[in-house]
């Protein structure tokens, strides 16, 4: 079961990285992200979120 969750998190993480622009077009600008990261950084947020999910997937597989 752990491997299933690992693969699912990898797919979601890589999808967030690869489809950052379409996600931005669907969700639009996130004001709090623009305040924290700077002007025009919503796409960067989606990529950072995808990277965080991938890292958490590896940590989940190894440690939990």
PQR file with spaces between the fields and no chain letter, atoms N, CA, C, O and H, PARSE charges and radii, in Angstrom:
ATOM       1  N    UNK     1       0.823   -1.193    0.000 -0.4000 1.5000
ATOM       2  CA   UNK     1       0.000    0.000    0.000 -0.0000 2.0000
ATOM       3  C    UNK     1       0.867    1.257    0.000  0.5500 1.7000
ATOM       4  O    UNK     1       0.519    2.281   -0.588 -0.5500 1.4000
ATOM       5  N    UNK     2       2.015    1.142    0.684 -0.4000 1.5000
ATOM       6  CA   UNK     2       2.929    2.276    0.746 -0.0000 2.0000
ATOM       7  C    UNK     2       3.440    2.652   -0.647  0.5500 1.7000
ATOM       8  O    UNK     2       3.598    3.833   -0.959 -0.5500 1.4000
ATOM       9  H    UNK     2       2.298    0.310    1.161  0.4000 1.0000
ATOM      10  N    UNK     3       3.693    1.650   -1.471 -0.4000 1.5000
ATOM      11  CA   UNK     3       4.189    1.907   -2.825 -0.0000 2.0000
ATOM      12  C    UNK     3       3.117    2.584   -3.668  0.5500 1.7000
ATOM      13  O    UNK     3       3.431    3.442   -4.493 -0.5500 1.4000
ATOM      14  H    UNK     3       3.565    0.691   -1.218  0.4000 1.0000
ATOM      15  N    UNK     4       1.866    2.211   -3.471 -0.4000 1.5000
ATOM      16  CA   UNK     4       0.770    2.861   -4.195 -0.0000 2.0000
ATOM      17  C    UNK     4       0.728    4.350   -3.891  0.5500 1.7000
ATOM      18  O    UNK     4       0.626    5.163   -4.811 -0.5500 1.4000
ATOM      19  H    UNK     4       1.611    1.514   -2.801  0.4000 1.0000
ATOM      20  N    UNK     5       0.805    4.725   -2.612 -0.4000 1.5000
ATOM      21  CA   UNK     5       0.776    6.136   -2.230 -0.0000 2.0000
ATOM      22  C    UNK     5       2.009    6.866   -2.751  0.5500 1.7000
ATOM      23  O    UNK     5       1.927    8.026   -3.153 -0.5500 1.4000
ATOM      24  H    UNK     5       0.888    4.065   -1.865  0.4000 1.0000
ATOM      25  N    UNK     6       3.142    6.188   -2.742 -0.4000 1.5000
ATOM      26  CA   UNK     6       4.369    6.778   -3.273 -0.0000 2.0000
ATOM      27  C    UNK     6       4.213    7.115   -4.749  0.5500 1.7000
ATOM      28  O    UNK     6       4.532    8.224   -5.178 -0.5500 1.4000
ATOM      29  H    UNK     6       3.209    5.246   -2.415  0.4000 1.0000
ATOM      30  N    UNK     7       3.722    6.156   -5.522 -0.4000 1.5000
ATOM      31  CA   UNK     7       3.546    6.384   -6.959 -0.0000 2.0000
ATOM      32  C    UNK     7       2.507    7.461   -7.214  0.5500 1.7000
ATOM      33  O    UNK     7       2.692    8.298   -8.098 -0.5500 1.4000
ATOM      34  H    UNK     7       3.463    5.255   -5.174  0.4000 1.0000
ATOM      35  N    UNK     8       1.421    7.454   -6.457 -0.4000 1.5000
ATOM      36  CA   UNK     8       0.390    8.477   -6.614 -0.0000 2.0000
ATOM      37  C    UNK     8       0.943    9.873   -6.315  0.5500 1.7000
ATOM      38  O    UNK     8       0.662   10.822   -7.047 -0.5500 1.4000
ATOM      39  H    UNK     8       1.271    6.774   -5.739  0.4000 1.0000
ATOM      40  N    UNK     9       1.731   10.000   -5.239 -0.4000 1.5000
ATOM      41  CA   UNK     9       2.316   11.302   -4.910 -0.0000 2.0000
ATOM      42  C    UNK     9       3.329   11.731   -5.968  0.5500 1.7000
ATOM      43  O    UNK     9       3.424   12.917   -6.283 -0.5500 1.4000
ATOM      44  H    UNK     9       1.960    9.230   -4.644  0.4000 1.0000
ATOM      45  N    UNK    10       4.080   10.789   -6.516 -0.4000 1.5000
ATOM      46  CA   UNK    10       5.009   11.129   -7.593 -0.0000 2.0000
ATOM      47  C    UNK    10       4.272   11.654   -8.817  0.5500 1.7000
ATOM      48  O    UNK    10       4.688   12.643   -9.420 -0.5500 1.4000
ATOM      49  H    UNK    10       4.003    9.826   -6.260  0.4000 1.0000
ATOM      50  N    UNK    11       3.191   10.999   -9.180 -0.4000 1.5000
ATOM      51  CA   UNK    11       2.421   11.430  -10.346 -0.0000 2.0000
ATOM      52  C    UNK    11       1.845   12.826  -10.120  0.5500 1.7000
ATOM      53  O    UNK    11       1.910   13.676  -11.008 -0.5500 1.4000
ATOM      54  H    UNK    11       2.854   10.196   -8.690  0.4000 1.0000
ATOM      55  N    UNK    12       1.285   13.062   -8.942 -0.4000 1.5000
ATOM      56  CA   UNK    12       0.710   14.375   -8.638 -0.0000 2.0000
ATOM      57  C    UNK    12       1.800   15.447   -8.597  0.5500 1.7000
ATOM      58  O    UNK    12       1.609   16.549   -9.111 -0.5500 1.4000
ATOM      59  H    UNK    12       1.232   12.371   -8.220  0.4000 1.0000
ATOM      60  N    UNK    13       2.927   15.128   -7.993 -0.4000 1.5000
ATOM      61  CA   UNK    13       4.022   16.091   -7.902 -0.0000 2.0000
ATOM      62  C    UNK    13       4.579   16.460   -9.264  0.5500 1.7000
ATOM      63  O    UNK    13       4.756   17.639   -9.570 -0.5500 1.4000
ATOM      64  H    UNK    13       3.083   14.232   -7.575  0.4000 1.0000
ATOM      65  N    UNK    14       4.857   15.448  -10.084 -0.4000 1.5000
ATOM      66  CA   UNK    14       5.378   15.734  -11.415 -0.0000 2.0000
ATOM      67  C    UNK    14       4.336   16.419  -12.294  0.5500 1.7000
ATOM      68  O    UNK    14       4.692   17.227  -13.152 -0.5500 1.4000
ATOM      69  H    UNK    14       4.713   14.490   -9.834  0.4000 1.0000
ATOM      70  N    UNK    15       3.066   16.113  -12.097 -0.4000 1.5000
ATOM      71  CA   UNK    15       2.014   16.800  -12.847 -0.0000 2.0000
ATOM      72  C    UNK    15       1.960   18.276  -12.458  0.5500 1.7000
ATOM      73  O    UNK    15       1.766   19.135  -13.317 -0.5500 1.4000
ATOM      74  H    UNK    15       2.777   15.456  -11.400  0.4000 1.0000
ATOM      75  N    UNK    16       2.129   18.575  -11.175 -0.4000 1.5000
ATOM      76  CA   UNK    16       2.130   19.975  -10.743 -0.0000 2.0000
ATOM      77  C    UNK    16       3.322   20.722  -11.325  0.5500 1.7000
ATOM      78  O    UNK    16       3.217   21.908  -11.638 -0.5500 1.4000
ATOM      79  H    UNK    16       2.287   17.877  -10.476  0.4000 1.0000
ATOM      80  N    UNK    17       4.451   20.041  -11.471 -0.4000 1.5000
ATOM      81  CA   UNK    17       5.621   20.682  -12.066 -0.0000 2.0000
ATOM      82  C    UNK    17       5.419   20.879  -13.570  0.5500 1.7000
ATOM      83  O    UNK    17       5.654   21.966  -14.097 -0.5500 1.4000
ATOM      84  H    UNK    17       4.536   19.077  -11.217  0.4000 1.0000
ATOM      85  N    UNK    18       4.990   19.841  -14.242 -0.4000 1.5000
ATOM      86  CA   UNK    18       4.867   19.874  -15.699 -0.0000 2.0000
ATOM      87  C    UNK    18       3.710   20.773  -16.160  0.5500 1.7000
ATOM      88  O    UNK    18       3.838   21.493  -17.151 -0.5500 1.4000
ATOM      89  H    UNK    18       4.799   18.958  -13.814  0.4000 1.0000
ATOM      90  N    UNK    19       2.593   20.729  -15.445 -0.4000 1.5000
ATOM      91  CA   UNK    19       1.413   21.482  -15.847 -0.0000 2.0000
ATOM      92  C    UNK    19       1.240   22.756  -15.025  0.5500 1.7000
ATOM      93  O    UNK    19       0.110   23.124  -14.703 -0.5500 1.4000
ATOM      94  H    UNK    19       2.488   20.144  -14.640  0.4000 1.0000
ATOM      95  N    UNK    20       2.309   23.424  -14.684 -0.4000 1.5000
ATOM      96  CA   UNK    20       2.230   24.639  -13.873 -0.0000 2.0000
ATOM      97  C    UNK    20       1.466   25.744  -14.601  0.5500 1.7000
ATOM      98  O    UNK    20       0.652   26.438  -13.992 -0.5500 1.4000
ATOM      99  H    UNK    20       3.227   23.125  -14.946  0.4000 1.0000
ATOM     100  N    UNK    21       1.720   25.909  -15.883 -0.4000 1.5000
ATOM     101  CA   UNK    21       1.035   26.961  -16.637 -0.0000 2.0000
ATOM     102  C    UNK    21      -0.470   26.688  -16.763  0.5500 1.7000
ATOM     103  O    UNK    21      -1.259   27.598  -16.507 -0.5500 1.4000
ATOM     104  H    UNK    21       2.381   25.345  -16.377  0.4000 1.0000
ATOM     105  N    UNK    22      -0.909   25.474  -17.148 -0.4000 1.5000
ATOM     106  CA   UNK    22      -2.352   25.218  -17.180 -0.0000 2.0000
ATOM     107  C    UNK    22      -3.017   25.361  -15.800  0.5500 1.7000
ATOM     108  O    UNK    22      -4.150   25.833  -15.703 -0.5500 1.4000
ATOM     109  H    UNK    22      -0.269   24.735  -17.357  0.4000 1.0000
ATOM     110  N    UNK    23      -2.308   24.951  -14.732 -0.4000 1.5000
ATOM     111  CA   UNK    23      -2.862   25.142  -13.387 -0.0000 2.0000
ATOM     112  C    UNK    23      -3.038   26.630  -13.076  0.5500 1.7000
ATOM     113  O    UNK    23      -4.022   27.037  -12.459 -0.5500 1.4000
ATOM     114  H    UNK    23      -1.388   24.568  -14.811  0.4000 1.0000
ATOM     115  N    UNK    24      -2.066   27.430  -13.516 -0.4000 1.5000
ATOM     116  CA   UNK    24      -2.155   28.881  -13.326 -0.0000 2.0000
ATOM     117  C    UNK    24      -3.350   29.445  -14.089  0.5500 1.7000
ATOM     118  O    UNK    24      -4.071   30.301  -13.576 -0.5500 1.4000
ATOM     119  H    UNK    24      -1.267   27.099  -14.017  0.4000 1.0000
ATOM     120  N    UNK    25      -3.558   28.966  -15.310 -0.4000 1.5000
ATOM     121  CA   UNK    25      -4.687   29.464  -16.104 -0.0000 2.0000
ATOM     122  C    UNK    25      -6.025   29.057  -15.493  0.5500 1.7000
ATOM     123  O    UNK    25      -7.006   29.792  -15.611 -0.5500 1.4000
ATOM     124  H    UNK    25      -2.973   28.271  -15.727  0.4000 1.0000
ATOM     125  N    UNK    26      -6.076   27.895  -14.842 -0.4000 1.5000
ATOM     126  CA   UNK    26      -7.314   27.442  -14.213 -0.0000 2.0000
ATOM     127  C    UNK    26      -7.585   28.202  -12.917  0.5500 1.7000
ATOM     128  O    UNK    26      -8.700   28.669  -12.688 -0.5500 1.4000
ATOM     129  H    UNK    26      -5.279   27.299  -14.747  0.4000 1.0000
ATOM     130  N    UNK    27      -6.563   28.323  -12.073 -0.4000 1.5000
ATOM     131  CA   UNK    27      -6.761   28.913  -10.748 -0.0000 2.0000
ATOM     132  C    UNK    27      -6.579   30.423  -10.727  0.5500 1.7000
ATOM     133  O    UNK    27      -7.133   31.098   -9.859 -0.5500 1.4000
ATOM     134  H    UNK    27      -5.657   27.944  -12.259  0.4000 1.0000
ATOM     135  N    UNK    28      -5.817   30.960  -11.662 -0.4000 1.5000
ATOM     136  CA   UNK    28      -5.560   32.396  -11.679 -0.0000 2.0000
ATOM     137  C    UNK    28      -4.465   32.779  -10.685  0.5500 1.7000
ATOM     138  O    UNK    28      -3.800   31.922  -10.103 -0.5500 1.4000
ATOM     139  H    UNK    28      -5.367   30.412  -12.367  0.4000 1.0000
ATOM     140  N    UNK    29      -4.300   34.078  -10.512 -0.4000 1.5000
ATOM     141  CA   UNK    29      -3.281   34.572   -9.590 -0.0000 2.0000
ATOM     142  C    UNK    29      -3.704   34.313   -8.156  0.5500 1.7000
ATOM     143  O    UNK    29      -4.878   34.438   -7.806 -0.5500 1.4000
ATOM     144  H    UNK    29      -4.840   34.774  -10.986  0.4000 1.0000
ATOM     145  N    UNK    30      -2.738   33.952   -7.339 -0.4000 1.5000
ATOM     146  CA   UNK    30      -2.979   33.794   -5.906 -0.0000 2.0000
ATOM     147  C    UNK    30      -2.339   34.989   -5.213  0.5500 1.7000
ATOM     148  O    UNK    30      -1.117   35.142   -5.217 -0.5500 1.4000
ATOM     149  H    UNK    30      -1.784   33.850   -7.623  0.4000 1.0000
ATOM     150  N    UNK    31      -3.169   35.822   -4.626 -0.4000 1.5000
ATOM     151  CA   UNK    31      -2.680   37.079   -4.055 -0.0000 2.0000
ATOM     152  C    UNK    31      -1.654   36.857   -2.948  0.5500 1.7000
ATOM     153  O    UNK    31      -0.658   37.577   -2.881 -0.5500 1.4000
ATOM     154  H    UNK    31      -4.161   35.697   -4.623  0.4000 1.0000
ATOM     155  N    UNK    32      -1.880   35.871   -2.080 -0.4000 1.5000
ATOM     156  CA   UNK    32      -0.945   35.661   -0.982 -0.0000 2.0000
ATOM     157  C    UNK    32       0.395   35.152   -1.488  0.5500 1.7000
ATOM     158  O    UNK    32       1.431   35.442   -0.890 -0.5500 1.4000
ATOM     159  H    UNK    32      -2.689   35.286   -2.135  0.4000 1.0000
ATOM     160  N    UNK    33       0.390   34.399   -2.580 -0.4000 1.5000
ATOM     161  CA   UNK    33       1.645   33.942   -3.169 -0.0000 2.0000
ATOM     162  C    UNK    33       2.383   35.117   -3.789  0.5500 1.7000
ATOM     163  O    UNK    33       3.604   35.226   -3.677 -0.5500 1.4000
ATOM     164  H    UNK    33      -0.452   34.164   -3.066  0.4000 1.0000
ATOM     165  N    UNK    34       1.639   35.987   -4.440 -0.4000 1.5000
ATOM     166  CA   UNK    34       2.247   37.165   -5.048 -0.0000 2.0000
ATOM     167  C    UNK    34       2.867   38.075   -3.986  0.5500 1.7000
ATOM     168  O    UNK    34       3.900   38.698   -4.233 -0.5500 1.4000
ATOM     169  H    UNK    34       0.648   35.898   -4.532  0.4000 1.0000
ATOM     170  N    UNK    35       2.247   38.155   -2.813 -0.4000 1.5000
ATOM     171  CA   UNK    35       2.814   38.962   -1.731 -0.0000 2.0000
ATOM     172  C    UNK    35       4.083   38.340   -1.177  0.5500 1.7000
ATOM     173  O    UNK    35       5.062   39.042   -0.927 -0.5500 1.4000
ATOM     174  H    UNK    35       1.407   37.649   -2.613  0.4000 1.0000
ATOM     175  N    UNK    36       4.074   37.021   -0.984 -0.4000 1.5000
ATOM     176  CA   UNK    36       5.200   36.348   -0.343 -0.0000 2.0000
ATOM     177  C    UNK    36       6.382   36.184   -1.306  0.5500 1.7000
ATOM     178  O    UNK    36       7.512   36.521   -0.953 -0.5500 1.4000
ATOM     179  H    UNK    36       3.279   36.451   -1.187  0.4000 1.0000
ATOM     180  N    UNK    37       6.136   35.673   -2.508 -0.4000 1.5000
ATOM     181  CA   UNK    37       7.216   35.365   -3.439 -0.0000 2.0000
ATOM     182  C    UNK    37       7.543   36.502   -4.396  0.5500 1.7000
ATOM     183  O    UNK    37       8.640   36.543   -4.953 -0.5500 1.4000
ATOM     184  H    UNK    37       5.218   35.399   -2.794  0.4000 1.0000
ATOM     185  N    UNK    38       6.623   37.411   -4.591 -0.4000 1.5000
ATOM     186  CA   UNK    38       6.855   38.519   -5.503 -0.0000 2.0000
ATOM     187  C    UNK    38       5.899   38.478   -6.687  0.5500 1.7000
ATOM     188  O    UNK    38       5.146   37.523   -6.873 -0.5500 1.4000
ATOM     189  H    UNK    38       5.732   37.378   -4.139  0.4000 1.0000
ATOM     190  N    UNK    39       5.952   39.523   -7.466 -0.4000 1.5000
ATOM     191  CA   UNK    39       5.033   39.684   -8.597 -0.0000 2.0000
ATOM     192  C    UNK    39       5.261   38.586   -9.635  0.5500 1.7000
ATOM     193  O    UNK    39       6.396   38.332  -10.038 -0.5500 1.4000
ATOM     194  H    UNK    39       6.564   40.299   -7.314  0.4000 1.0000
ATOM     195  N    UNK    40       4.197   37.947  -10.059 -0.4000 1.5000
ATOM     196  CA   UNK    40       4.254   36.950  -11.119 -0.0000 2.0000
ATOM     197  C    UNK    40       4.839   35.610  -10.724  0.5500 1.7000
ATOM     198  O    UNK    40       5.374   34.906  -11.581 -0.5500 1.4000
ATOM     199  H    UNK    40       3.275   38.153   -9.732  0.4000 1.0000
ATOM     200  N    UNK    41       4.757   35.234   -9.467 -0.4000 1.5000
ATOM     201  CA   UNK    41       5.385   34.007   -9.006 -0.0000 2.0000
ATOM     202  C    UNK    41       4.400   32.875   -8.707  0.5500 1.7000
ATOM     203  O    UNK    41       4.763   31.909   -8.036 -0.5500 1.4000
ATOM     204  H    UNK    41       4.322   35.806   -8.771  0.4000 1.0000
ATOM     205  N    UNK    42       3.179   32.977   -9.187 -0.4000 1.5000
ATOM     206  CA   UNK    42       2.205   31.920   -8.949 -0.0000 2.0000
ATOM     207  C    UNK    42       2.614   30.626   -9.641  0.5500 1.7000
ATOM     208  O    UNK    42       2.423   29.543   -9.088 -0.5500 1.4000
ATOM     209  H    UNK    42       2.884   33.762   -9.733  0.4000 1.0000
ATOM     210  N    UNK    43       3.175   30.724  -10.841 -0.4000 1.5000
ATOM     211  CA   UNK    43       3.641   29.530  -11.542 -0.0000 2.0000
ATOM     212  C    UNK    43       4.796   28.894  -10.777  0.5500 1.7000
ATOM     213  O    UNK    43       4.891   27.670  -10.695 -0.5500 1.4000
ATOM     214  H    UNK    43       3.330   31.604  -11.291  0.4000 1.0000
ATOM     215  N    UNK    44       5.667   29.719  -10.221 -0.4000 1.5000
ATOM     216  CA   UNK    44       6.766   29.205   -9.406 -0.0000 2.0000
ATOM     217  C    UNK    44       6.219   28.483   -8.185  0.5500 1.7000
ATOM     218  O    UNK    44       6.780   27.470   -7.766 -0.5500 1.4000
ATOM     219  H    UNK    44       5.590   30.713  -10.287  0.4000 1.0000
ATOM     220  N    UNK    45       5.137   28.985   -7.609 -0.4000 1.5000
ATOM     221  CA   UNK    45       4.510   28.316   -6.468 -0.0000 2.0000
ATOM     222  C    UNK    45       4.056   26.916   -6.846  0.5500 1.7000
ATOM     223  O    UNK    45       4.282   25.974   -6.088 -0.5500 1.4000
ATOM     224  H    UNK    45       4.681   29.807   -7.949  0.4000 1.0000
ATOM     225  N    UNK    46       3.420   26.759   -8.004 -0.4000 1.5000
ATOM     226  CA   UNK    46       2.961   25.433   -8.424 -0.0000 2.0000
ATOM     227  C    UNK    46       4.128   24.488   -8.610  0.5500 1.7000
ATOM     228  O    UNK    46       4.031   23.306   -8.276 -0.5500 1.4000
ATOM     229  H    UNK    46       3.237   27.525   -8.621  0.4000 1.0000
ATOM     230  N    UNK    47       5.239   24.996   -9.141 -0.4000 1.5000
ATOM     231  CA   UNK    47       6.418   24.144   -9.317 -0.0000 2.0000
ATOM     232  C    UNK    47       7.046   23.794   -7.976  0.5500 1.7000
ATOM     233  O    UNK    47       7.465   22.655   -7.769 -0.5500 1.4000
ATOM     234  H    UNK    47       5.318   25.956   -9.412  0.4000 1.0000
ATOM     235  N    UNK    48       7.116   24.752   -7.068 -0.4000 1.5000
ATOM     236  CA   UNK    48       7.659   24.470   -5.736 -0.0000 2.0000
ATOM     237  C    UNK    48       6.783   23.475   -4.987  0.5500 1.7000
ATOM     238  O    UNK    48       7.294   22.605   -4.282 -0.5500 1.4000
ATOM     239  H    UNK    48       6.776   25.677   -7.236  0.4000 1.0000
ATOM     240  N    UNK    49       5.478   23.597   -5.135 -0.4000 1.5000
ATOM     241  CA   UNK    49       4.556   22.647   -4.515 -0.0000 2.0000
ATOM     242  C    UNK    49       4.776   21.238   -5.077  0.5500 1.7000
ATOM     243  O    UNK    49       4.779   20.265   -4.322 -0.5500 1.4000
ATOM     244  H    UNK    49       5.063   24.304   -5.707  0.4000 1.0000
ATOM     245  N    UNK    50       4.957   21.125   -6.382 -0.4000 1.5000
ATOM     246  CA   UNK    50       5.232   19.833   -6.995 -0.0000 2.0000
ATOM     247  C    UNK    50       6.527   19.228   -6.495  0.5500 1.7000
ATOM     248  O    UNK    50       6.591   18.026   -6.239 -0.5500 1.4000
ATOM     249  H    UNK    50       4.955   21.915   -6.995  0.4000 1.0000
ATOM     250  N    UNK    51       7.566   20.049   -6.353 -0.4000 1.5000
ATOM     251  CA   UNK    51       8.842   19.563   -5.829 -0.0000 2.0000
ATOM     252  C    UNK    51       8.683   19.099   -4.389  0.5500 1.7000
ATOM     253  O    UNK    51       9.235   18.069   -4.001 -0.5500 1.4000
ATOM     254  H    UNK    51       7.514   21.026   -6.561  0.4000 1.0000
ATOM     255  N    UNK    52       7.927   19.858   -3.592 -0.4000 1.5000
ATOM     256  CA   UNK    52       7.700   19.476   -2.196 -0.0000 2.0000
ATOM     257  C    UNK    52       6.948   18.149   -2.101  0.5500 1.7000
ATOM     258  O    UNK    52       7.247   17.328   -1.234 -0.5500 1.4000
ATOM     259  H    UNK    52       7.478   20.694   -3.907  0.4000 1.0000
ATOM     260  N    UNK    53       5.984   17.937   -2.978 -0.4000 1.5000
ATOM     261  CA   UNK    53       5.231   16.674   -2.975 -0.0000 2.0000
ATOM     262  C    UNK    53       6.137   15.504   -3.341  0.5500 1.7000
ATOM     263  O    UNK    53       6.042   14.435   -2.739 -0.5500 1.4000
ATOM     264  H    UNK    53       5.741   18.603   -3.682  0.4000 1.0000
ATOM     265  N    UNK    54       7.009   15.699   -4.321 -0.4000 1.5000
ATOM     266  CA   UNK    54       7.931   14.631   -4.726 -0.0000 2.0000
ATOM     267  C    UNK    54       8.895   14.311   -3.584  0.5500 1.7000
ATOM     268  O    UNK    54       9.146   13.140   -3.300 -0.5500 1.4000
ATOM     269  H    UNK    54       7.086   16.567   -4.810  0.4000 1.0000
ATOM     270  N    UNK    55       9.430   15.323   -2.936 -0.4000 1.5000
ATOM     271  CA   UNK    55      10.340   15.097   -1.810 -0.0000 2.0000
ATOM     272  C    UNK    55       9.615   14.376   -0.674  0.5500 1.7000
ATOM     273  O    UNK    55      10.158   13.443   -0.082 -0.5500 1.4000
ATOM     274  H    UNK    55       9.227   16.275   -3.166  0.4000 1.0000
ATOM     275  N    UNK    56       8.393   14.808   -0.371 -0.4000 1.5000
ATOM     276  CA   UNK    56       7.626   14.137    0.672 -0.0000 2.0000
ATOM     277  C    UNK    56       7.334   12.688    0.305  0.5500 1.7000
ATOM     278  O    UNK    56       7.294   11.827    1.184 -0.5500 1.4000
ATOM     279  H    UNK    56       7.952   15.566   -0.851  0.4000 1.0000
ATOM     280  N    UNK    57       7.128   12.404   -0.981 -0.4000 1.5000
ATOM     281  CA   UNK    57       6.877   11.029   -1.414 -0.0000 2.0000
ATOM     282  C    UNK    57       8.071   10.142   -1.102  0.5500 1.7000
ATOM     283  O    UNK    57       7.900    9.018   -0.629 -0.5500 1.4000
ATOM     284  H    UNK    57       7.160   13.104   -1.695  0.4000 1.0000
ATOM     285  N    UNK    58       9.276   10.631   -1.360 -0.4000 1.5000
ATOM     286  CA   UNK    58      10.462    9.840   -1.057 -0.0000 2.0000
ATOM     287  C    UNK    58      10.646    9.668    0.447  0.5500 1.7000
ATOM     288  O    UNK    58      11.011    8.590    0.915 -0.5500 1.4000
ATOM     289  H    UNK    58       9.416   11.544   -1.743  0.4000 1.0000
ATOM     290  N    UNK    59      10.395   10.719    1.186 -0.4000 1.5000
ATOM     291  CA   UNK    59      10.501   10.617    2.653 -0.0000 2.0000
ATOM     292  C    UNK    59       9.462    9.626    3.179  0.5500 1.7000
ATOM     293  O    UNK    59       9.767    8.816    4.055 -0.5500 1.4000
ATOM     294  H    UNK    59      10.099   11.595    0.805  0.4000 1.0000
ATOM     295  N    UNK    60       8.264    9.686    2.662 -0.4000 1.5000
ATOM     296  CA   UNK    60       7.212    8.756    3.072 -0.0000 2.0000
ATOM     297  C    UNK    60       7.596    7.305    2.779  0.5500 1.7000
ATOM     298  O    UNK    60       7.371    6.416    3.600 -0.5500 1.4000
ATOM     299  H    UNK    60       8.017   10.344    1.951  0.4000 1.0000
ATOM     300  N    UNK    61       8.170    7.081    1.615 -0.4000 1.5000
ATOM     301  CA   UNK    61       8.552    5.717    1.242 -0.0000 2.0000
ATOM     302  C    UNK    61       9.651    5.169    2.144  0.5500 1.7000
ATOM     303  O    UNK    61       9.631    3.989    2.492 -0.5500 1.4000
ATOM     304  H    UNK    61       8.353    7.804    0.948  0.4000 1.0000
ATOM     305  N    UNK    62      10.600    6.003    2.523 -0.4000 1.5000
ATOM     306  CA   UNK    62      11.753    5.528    3.270 -0.0000 2.0000
ATOM     307  C    UNK    62      11.495    5.471    4.774  0.5500 1.7000
ATOM     308  O    UNK    62      11.885    4.498    5.420 -0.5500 1.4000
ATOM     309  H    UNK    62      10.617    6.962    2.240  0.4000 1.0000
ATOM     310  N    UNK    63      10.853    6.483    5.346 -0.4000 1.5000
ATOM     311  CA   UNK    63      10.782    6.604    6.780 -0.0000 2.0000
ATOM     312  C    UNK    63       9.467    6.185    7.434  0.5500 1.7000
ATOM     313  O    UNK    63       9.466    5.824    8.611 -0.5500 1.4000
ATOM     314  H    UNK    63      10.537    7.273    4.821  0.4000 1.0000
ATOM     315  N    UNK    64       8.367    6.221    6.720 -0.4000 1.5000
ATOM     316  CA   UNK    64       7.091    5.922    7.373 -0.0000 2.0000
ATOM     317  C    UNK    64       6.638    4.525    7.130  0.5500 1.7000
ATOM     318  O    UNK    64       5.580    4.126    7.616 -0.5500 1.4000
ATOM     319  H    UNK    64       8.368    6.515    5.764  0.4000 1.0000
